[in-house]
Amino acid sequence: MAKIVVSVPSQPYAKALDGLAVDVVEWTIDAPCGRTDLDMVVVPAYKPFSALRRLEGNKPALVQLPSIGYDGVEHVIPKGFLVANAAGVHETATAELAVGATIAALRKLPDAVRNQGRRLWQREDAPGLADSTVLIVGAGGVANAIADRLAPFEVDVRRVGRSGRTDSRGTVRAASELADLLPAADVVILAVPLTDATRRMADDAFLSRMRDGAVLVNVARGAVADTEALLTHADRLALVLDVTDPEPLPEDHPLWEKAALITPHAGGASAAFAPRIKALVRRQAERLIAGDQPENVVLRP
């Protein structure tokens, strides 16, 4: 393509395209666009995927999502679209939160915050991360970023993927071995995409295999864990949840009281997001202009 038309959700995205052969249209997908000549659509962050139905009538060469996850997009987006996710944008920030929240739970920092509000000086021993066994369920970008950040903490990191293999980080155990690995883990971190195979993976049988006092961290999708099973085991496990099912969590939901720590789906919500997503958008536009295939394609026509 000699020149392309790109819709972006805001002016900072437009500035990221400066100097390229691009006509920029600002469109937040909150209403029909009014144009049918879009070559690339940049979807705003935190927009429900149902908004993608408003692409009807357009035929862009690329729909760029702001997230790594894309579960459910195929059910709402018009047929025949090429869709890319934001792999490479969120992994670092999500891994930061996963490790930070794990340490917070193990060192009982939420209790310290509550005690500070009460002006109560109360010290108690805490398990800590050093010398523990951490089982990461997942072997993709987020899971590997978590493993990399855990390496300096003197822990035994074990990873589980769909199939067993060896990579540059060591051994990945097969999902068929997960039940045997759970009892030895002090911390279990869920970092898998939401698929038919992973939906409610952390069910009653899964959680029953975890040892008393172990920490379960979910930075995947809320539906990867069975909420009723979480509540059943919340008194013997420490639940650290960046994602929940339902989401957002209703204010009267019992998980608010039962979980050790809840963060509001904030894994990728750091200052790293803006420059990384804008850099990705620019690279994608450059590829389309050059007639090359985009990065991170997850759905094809």
N, C-alpha and C positions, 0 to 999 in steps of 0.2 A: 504494500500500500504506500502511495506517495504521501498521503495525509489522512489522518483518522479523526473521528469524532469521539470524545471520551466524556462520559458523565462522571462527575465527582461530587461527593456530599458537601464539600466546603472549600473555601478559597485556599487554605493551606495545601490541599491536594493539588489544586490548580497550579500553585507556585512550584510544586515539585515537578511539573511538566514543562516548565519554562525552557525555551530553546528547542523544543521538539516540534515536529510537524503535526501539531494537534490543535483542533478546535475543541475548546472546553465548554461543557454545559454543566451548570450546577443543578444537581437533582438529588434530593434526599429520599426518593421513592415513597414519599408519603401521599402522593397523588400521581395520576398519570403524567407522563413526561411531556406529551404534546409534540414529540419528535419521533420519527421512525428511522432515522439515519444513524443511530448510535453504533459505533464499532466496538466500544468497550464500556462496560458499566462497572463502576466501583461502588460496591454496596457499603452503606454506612455501618459503622460499628454499633453493636447492641440493637440492631434492627431485627425484629422477628422475621424468620425466613418466609413467612406467609406473604410479606410485602413483595416478594419476587413475582407474585402473580401479576403485578403491574407492568411487568416486562412484555406482556401480551401486546402484539402489534409491532414490536421491535425485533430485530434479528442481529444482535451484536455478535462480533467474532469471539468475544470473551466476556464472561461475567466473573468479576474478581471479588471473592468473599473476603471479609476482614478477619475471619476465624480459621483455626485449623480444622475444627469439627464442621462437618457438613451433613450430619444425619438429618434426614427429612427433606433436604433440598429437592431431591428427585420427585417428591410428591406434590410440590407447589410450583416449581418453575415450569414455564411452558416448554413443550417438547423441542428437542433439537438444539439446545444451547450447550456451548462449551463452558465449563465452570472450573475455576481454579480456587484452591484454598490458600491460606496465608501461612503455609509451612515456612519456618525460618523466622517468623515474626514474634511468636509468643513463647517459644520453648524456654528461653532463658528466664523470662519473668515468671513463668509458671513453675519452673524448677526452683527459683528463689523462694517462692511462696511455699511450695511443698516442703522444702528443707527447713525454712524458718518456722512454719507451723508445726512441723514434727518436733523441732527443738523446743518450741513453746509448750507443747503438750507434755513432752518428757520432763522438762525442767519446771513444769507447773507454773508457768508465767501467768496464765489467766487467773490463778489463785492469788498470785502476788499483786496483780492489778486490783483485784477486789479488796485485798487486804490493805493496799495503799489507800484506797478510797475510805476505808474504815480507820485509817491510821493505826493499823495493827502490825506490830513487828513479830512475825511468826515464821521461823525457819524450820524446814523439814527436809529430809533426804529425798532426792529425786533420782529416777533411773538414769537419765542422761543418755546421750547418743553413743559415746565411746564404748567400744567392746560389744555393741549390740549387733543383732542380725536384722538387716533390713531386706525385705522381699519386695521388689518392684514388679508389679503385674503389668506388663507391657514392655515392648522393646523398640518402640518408635522414637521419634524426635524428642518428645517431652520426657519419656522414660529414660532415654540415654542422657539427656541434660541433667536429670536428677541424679543419675548414677555418677556422672562426672563431678557433681558438686558434693556428693557424699564421700568421694574418695579420700579427701584429707582428714576426715573425721574418725579414722581408725575403726571403721565398722566392716562387717562382713556383708557385702552387697550381693544379693542374688536376684537374677532377672528371669522372668517367665515370658515367653512369646507364644505365638500360635504353634510354632514348631521348634524343635531343638536344633541348635547350631552353635558355631563359634564365630565371634567377630573380633574386632580390634580391642574390645573391652573385656573379652573373655567368653565365658560360657553363657548361653541362653538356654534355659530349660524349657521343655515343651509344656504346653498347657495341660496335657494329660498327667503331668507330675505335680500339678498345683496342690492337690489335696494332701499329698505327702510332705510338701514344703511348708505349708501353713503353720503346723504346730511348733516349728522351731523358730518362727519369726517373732522378734520383739516389736517390729514395725512392719505393716503391710501398706504399700502405697499403690493405689489404683491409678494407672496412667494409660488406659486403653481407649480407643475410639468406641463410640456406641454403635454396636451392630446387633444383629439377631443373636449372635453367639455370646456377646458380652452383656446384653440386657439382663439386669438383675443377677449378674454373676455373683455378687456378694450377697448371697441368700442365707437362709438359716443354716444350711449344711456347711457353707463356706465359713461363716462366722463361728460356728460351733467348733471348727477345727483350730481356731486361733486360741492361744493360751490366755488365761486370765491376766488382765493388766496390760495386754498388748495394745498397740495403737493402730487404728485403721485411718488412713489418710486418703480422701477421695478428691483428686484434682482432674478427674476424667469427665464424666457426665453424671448427673444425679441418678438417672435410671440404671446406671451400672450397679448400683446397690439397691437392694430391696428395703424400702423404708420401714416396713413393719418388722423385718428381721433386725434392722439397726436398733429399733426401739427395744426389741426383746433382749438384745445383748448389751445395751448401753450401760448397764450397771456393772458389767465386768470388763468391758473394753473402753478405751478412750477413743472417742469418735472425733476426728478432725475433718470437717467437711467444707470444701470450697464450693461444692455443688450439691444440690438437694433435689429430691423429687417428692412433692412439687417444688417449682421454682418460679418466682421467689417464694420463700417459705412463709406461710401465713403467720401472723403475729401470735396466734393462739396455738401453734403447732407444738407438740411435746418435745420435738427435737431441740428447741431452743434451750430447754432446761437439761436435757439428757446429754447433749454433745459436750465434749470438752472444749471445742472451739469451732465456731462457724464463721466463715468469711463469705461475703456476698458475690460469689462467682468472680473473684478478683484476680485470678491467676495471671492473666495477661495485662492487667490494668496497672501498668507502671509507666514511667517516663520513657522507657525504651520503645513503647508501642508506636508513637507518632513517627519518629524518624525511620523506623524499620518498615512500617506499612507504606510510607511515602516512597521509600527507596524501591520497594517491591512494585508499586504501581508504575513508577518510572521505568523500571526494567521491562515490565510487561508491555508498556506502550512502545518502547524501543523495539521489542521483538515483533510486535504487530506491524510497525512501520517497515521493518526490514523483511517482513514476510516469513518470519521464523515462528516456530511453535512456542506458545507461552510456557512458563514454569508452572509446576504444581497442579497440573490438570487432574481433576478428580472425577469429573463427569464429562462424557463425550456425547455428541449427537448420535 
